[in-house]
Amino acid sequence: MNIFFDINLRVAEAYPMPPLSDRQHDAFDNPAKMACRTGNLRVLREAAFLLWEDGDRKRLRCDWCELMGETGLLTLDLLEGEGALAPGGFVGIDLDSARIDGFRQRRPDLKWVAGNLYERLDAPELANVGILNLDEYGEVGNHSAQVDFPLIRGLVKRGLDNFGEFALFWNQDLDSVVRRRQGCGQTLCRHAEMVCDALKACLPRRELTSEMLLPKGSEQAIDSGFVGVLGAFEIYRGSIRGHRMANLRVILR
């Protein structure tokens, strides 16, 4: 099996999307978001085998790469609190060079990269990455993602060559597509198709289809305000009036 479907997370009851949700006022620091971070680590322990030092799956043997933003340190705190990181095994990247300088001064033992991830994929700091957490507030199905996401194939392929596995977590805004008068369900389906198209080249001997990431016929539930787990996606809402986020979790091998 080359992908993991997070079927163990309790599926929450679906409810309608608040009509006045505004992603500009949503926060990355809330209990639902923290549960999502914890879920990423849980999925690694349950579904990844080759990224860990041994069968106990307590400490990683690869680097974790994180898009930092203002709250990326919460992920670092979680990983260190769980004793999951390899020594020096965290790579933080951010567009804000001043923010990265602050992180570097605070934690010189870790790896820090200033710039756009898609333009820095050959940075030496990323040479040992086996886990990529694309934790961003980009919109599901947006044009820039369709252009940029395929660029990570080299990073994924390098991780597969080094470790035999690669873990991808990609968190994006689901509900913002209604502003463009698009259906959330259809847009997430196209998003799954785009991910498959981009990653197929990394798995020449494996089958990877959009239905493996998102079950066929999920559109109606998504458009009705579903919150919970569908295939490889966890759909959650960070606050009562917040947009739903779609967090993709995939273990490739």
C-alpha positions as CSV (number, residue, x, y, z in Angstrom):
1,M,0.0,0.0,0.0
2,N,1.4,3.4,-1.0
3,I,-1.0,5.7,0.7
4,F,-2.7,5.9,4.1
5,F,-6.4,6.7,4.6
6,D,-6.9,8.1,8.1
7,I,-10.0,6.0,9.0
8,N,-9.3,5.9,12.7
9,L,-10.2,9.5,13.5
10,R,-13.7,9.9,14.7
11,V,-15.9,11.5,12.1
12,A,-17.7,14.6,13.4
13,E,-21.3,15.4,12.7
14,A,-21.7,17.5,9.5
15,Y,-23.2,21.0,9.9
16,P,-23.8,23.9,7.6
17,M,-21.1,26.4,6.8
18,P,-21.6,29.8,8.5
19,P,-22.5,32.3,5.7
20,L,-20.2,35.1,6.9
21,S,-17.0,33.0,7.3
22,D,-13.9,35.0,6.5
23,R,-10.5,33.2,6.3
24,Q,-8.7,36.4,7.0
25,H,-9.9,36.2,10.6
26,D,-9.2,32.5,11.1
27,A,-6.3,31.5,13.3
28,F,-3.7,28.7,13.1
29,D,-3.6,28.6,16.9
30,N,-6.7,26.8,18.1
31,P,-7.7,23.4,19.5
32,A,-8.9,22.1,16.2
33,K,-5.7,23.1,14.5
34,M,-3.6,21.5,17.3
35,A,-5.6,18.3,16.9
36,C,-4.7,18.4,13.2
37,R,-1.0,18.7,14.0
38,T,-1.3,15.8,16.5
39,G,-3.1,13.8,13.9
40,N,-0.2,14.2,11.4
41,L,2.2,12.7,13.9
42,R,-0.3,9.9,14.8
43,V,-0.6,9.0,11.1
44,L,3.2,8.8,10.8
45,R,3.4,6.4,13.7
46,E,0.5,4.3,12.4
47,A,1.3,4.2,8.7
48,A,4.9,5.0,8.0
49,F,7.5,2.2,8.6
50,L,10.7,3.3,6.9
51,L,10.9,6.9,8.2
52,W,11.6,5.7,11.8
53,E,14.8,4.6,13.3
54,D,13.3,1.2,14.4
55,G,10.1,-0.7,14.8
56,D,9.1,1.2,18.0
57,R,8.5,4.3,15.8
58,K,9.6,6.7,18.5
59,R,12.3,8.7,16.7
60,L,12.5,9.7,13.0
61,R,15.5,9.0,10.9
62,C,14.7,11.7,8.4
63,D,14.1,15.5,8.6
64,W,10.7,17.1,9.0
65,C,10.2,20.2,6.8
66,E,7.6,22.7,7.9
67,L,6.2,25.9,6.4
68,M,6.6,28.1,9.5
69,G,4.4,31.2,9.4
70,E,3.6,32.6,12.8
71,T,2.8,29.2,14.5
72,G,5.2,26.7,13.0
73,L,6.9,26.5,16.4
74,L,3.8,24.8,17.7
75,T,4.6,21.9,15.4
76,L,8.2,21.9,16.6
77,D,7.1,21.9,20.2
78,L,4.8,19.0,19.6
79,L,7.5,16.9,17.8
80,E,10.1,17.6,20.5
81,G,7.7,17.0,23.3
82,E,7.0,13.6,21.8
83,G,10.7,12.9,21.3
84,A,10.0,12.2,17.6
85,L,12.7,14.3,15.9
86,A,16.1,13.1,14.9
87,P,19.0,15.3,16.2
88,G,18.8,18.5,14.2
89,G,16.0,16.9,12.1
90,F,13.8,19.9,11.6
91,V,13.8,22.2,8.6
92,G,11.8,25.5,8.9
93,I,11.1,27.6,5.8
94,D,9.4,30.9,5.5
95,L,9.2,33.8,3.0
96,D,10.0,36.3,5.8
97,S,13.8,36.4,6.1
98,A,13.6,38.4,9.4
99,R,11.4,35.7,10.9
100,I,13.8,33.0,9.8
101,D,16.7,35.0,11.3
102,G,14.8,35.0,14.6
103,F,14.2,31.3,14.4
104,R,17.9,30.7,13.6
105,Q,19.1,32.8,16.5
106,R,16.6,31.0,18.8
107,R,17.5,27.5,17.6
108,P,20.8,27.4,15.8
109,D,20.8,23.6,16.1
110,L,18.1,23.3,13.5
111,K,17.9,24.1,9.8
112,W,16.3,27.3,8.5
113,V,15.6,28.4,5.0
114,A,14.4,31.9,3.9
115,G,12.4,32.1,0.7
116,N,9.7,30.4,-1.4
117,L,9.8,26.6,-0.9
118,Y,9.2,26.0,-4.6
119,E,12.3,28.1,-5.4
120,R,14.5,26.6,-2.7
121,L,13.9,22.9,-3.3
122,D,17.6,22.3,-4.0
123,A,18.8,24.0,-0.8
124,P,21.2,21.8,1.1
125,E,19.1,22.1,4.2
126,L,16.4,20.0,2.4
127,A,18.7,17.1,1.5
128,N,17.5,14.8,4.3
129,V,13.8,15.6,4.2
130,G,11.4,12.7,4.3
131,I,8.3,14.6,5.6
132,L,6.9,17.7,4.1
133,N,4.1,19.6,6.0
134,L,2.7,22.1,3.5
135,D,0.7,23.9,6.2
136,E,-0.6,26.9,4.3
137,Y,-3.7,29.0,3.9
138,G,-3.8,28.6,0.1
139,E,-7.1,27.9,-1.5
140,V,-7.9,24.4,-2.7
141,G,-7.7,24.3,-6.4
142,N,-6.0,27.7,-6.9
143,H,-4.0,28.3,-10.0
144,S,-0.7,28.9,-8.3
145,A,-0.9,25.5,-6.6
146,Q,-1.5,23.8,-9.9
147,V,1.6,25.4,-11.2
148,D,3.8,25.1,-8.1
149,F,2.9,21.8,-6.6
150,P,4.4,19.6,-9.4
151,L,7.7,21.2,-8.6
152,I,8.0,19.2,-5.4
153,R,8.4,15.9,-7.3
154,G,12.1,16.2,-7.0
155,L,11.9,16.5,-3.2
156,V,9.5,13.6,-3.0
157,K,11.7,11.4,-5.3
158,R,14.8,12.2,-3.3
159,G,13.0,11.3,-0.1
160,L,11.8,8.0,-1.6
161,D,15.3,7.2,-2.8
162,N,16.9,8.0,0.6
163,F,14.3,6.4,2.9
164,G,12.0,4.3,0.8
165,E,9.0,6.4,2.0
166,F,7.9,10.0,1.9
167,A,5.1,11.6,4.0
168,L,3.2,14.6,2.6
169,F,0.7,16.7,4.6
170,W,-1.0,19.5,2.7
171,N,-3.4,21.8,4.5
172,Q,-5.5,24.2,2.4
173,D,-8.6,26.3,2.7
174,L,-11.6,24.5,1.4
175,D,-14.5,26.9,1.8
176,S,-12.9,30.0,0.2
177,V,-13.8,28.6,-3.3
178,V,-17.4,29.6,-2.8
179,R,-16.3,33.2,-3.3
180,R,-15.5,32.2,-6.9
181,R,-18.9,30.5,-7.1
182,Q,-17.4,27.1,-7.3
183,G,-18.6,24.0,-5.4
184,C,-16.4,22.8,-2.6
185,G,-16.9,19.2,-3.5
186,Q,-16.0,19.4,-7.2
187,T,-13.0,21.6,-6.4
188,L,-11.6,19.1,-3.9
189,C,-12.1,16.3,-6.4
190,R,-10.0,18.3,-8.9
191,H,-7.5,19.0,-6.2
192,A,-7.1,15.3,-5.6
193,E,-6.7,14.7,-9.3
194,M,-4.0,17.3,-9.5
195,V,-2.1,15.7,-6.6
196,C,-2.2,12.3,-8.3
197,D,-1.1,13.7,-11.6
198,A,1.9,15.4,-9.9
199,L,3.0,12.4,-7.9
200,K,2.5,9.6,-10.4
201,A,6.0,10.2,-11.9
202,C,7.4,9.4,-8.4
203,L,5.7,6.0,-8.3
204,P,6.3,4.4,-11.7
205,R,5.4,0.9,-10.3
206,R,2.4,2.0,-8.2
207,E,-1.1,2.9,-8.9
208,L,-2.3,6.3,-7.6
209,T,-5.8,7.5,-8.5
210,S,-7.9,10.4,-7.2
211,E,-10.4,7.9,-5.8
212,M,-7.7,6.5,-3.6
213,L,-7.4,10.0,-2.0
214,L,-11.1,11.0,-2.1
215,P,-13.9,8.5,-2.4
216,K,-16.0,8.8,-5.5
217,G,-19.3,10.6,-4.8
218,S,-18.0,12.7,-1.9
219,E,-19.1,16.0,-3.5
220,Q,-22.6,16.1,-1.9
221,A,-21.4,15.5,1.6
222,I,-18.6,18.1,1.2
223,D,-21.0,20.7,-0.2
224,S,-23.4,20.0,2.7
225,G,-20.8,21.2,5.2
226,F,-19.2,17.8,6.1
227,V,-16.6,17.8,8.8
228,G,-14.5,14.7,9.4
229,V,-12.5,12.2,7.4
230,L,-13.0,11.4,3.7
231,G,-10.4,9.1,2.3
232,A,-7.0,10.7,2.8
233,F,-8.5,14.1,3.7
234,E,-9.3,15.4,7.1
235,I,-11.8,18.2,6.8
236,Y,-12.0,20.4,9.9
237,R,-13.1,23.8,11.1
238,G,-10.8,25.8,13.3
239,S,-13.4,28.1,14.8
240,I,-17.2,28.4,14.7
241,R,-17.1,31.0,12.0
242,G,-13.9,29.8,10.4
243,H,-13.6,28.2,7.0
244,R,-13.2,24.5,6.7
245,M,-9.7,23.3,6.0
246,A,-8.9,20.2,3.9
247,N,-5.7,18.5,5.2
248,L,-4.3,15.8,2.9
249,R,-2.2,13.0,4.5
250,V,-0.3,10.7,2.2
251,I,2.4,8.2,2.9
252,L,4.2,7.3,-0.3
253,R,6.4,4.2,-0.8
